[in-house]
């Protein structure tokens, strides 16, 4: 059976969150945190939200370091199981709690395409976004670094080709790859950087903004609040 790859598949047909709350330590403007939040919302996972103020150093407090010695967000505690790094958390949510394989297909080839885009996001796209945003956000520079912008645009050229004629980044269905890449790209809004000249990427972004009922709550409002607080 196709769902044999989901041995812990929940027999749950309600749209209400399932199971006991999972502790999620997060920062709401963090792309990895927002990717996990979106994944949990798609699956219907009950979360106990524990927001950390990274600017105030809350992630460096002793009690959090005891949970995660790397003091990074997002971090989850599911009963006695602790995990950090957003993409492994997203996969864990799907493997343990998903009702079907919609977000992370069981078919080996379809799953491989999702895995490829998750690695592309981590190693190429998000890396270029982070290198562009952070110096302008927290440094003393007023303009984006042209070399870093070049790397971002190269990554967007690849993303444009990956999307191709598809509705989503790996085909015609929303997957974890879309969620992860969406969280990464919306981080550019923190510095008001606009993606221009990439029609397929822009169409894909607009589609997700209109389709995902939690888009504004998880992606738009936290960034707007963050910018307002700094102005």
Protein Blocks (a to p, Z undefined) as FASTA:
>chain_A
ZZlmmmmlccdfbfbdedjdddddddfklmklmmmmmmmmmnopacddddddfknopmmg
mklmmmmmnlpacdddehjaccehjklmmmmmmmmmpcbfklmcfblklmmmmmmmmmmm
mmmmmmmmmmmmmmmmmmmbfbdcfklmmmmmmmmmmmmmmnmmafblnbjbdcfklmmm
mmmmmmmmmnopacehilklmmmmmmmmmmmmklmmmmmmmmmmmmmmmZZ
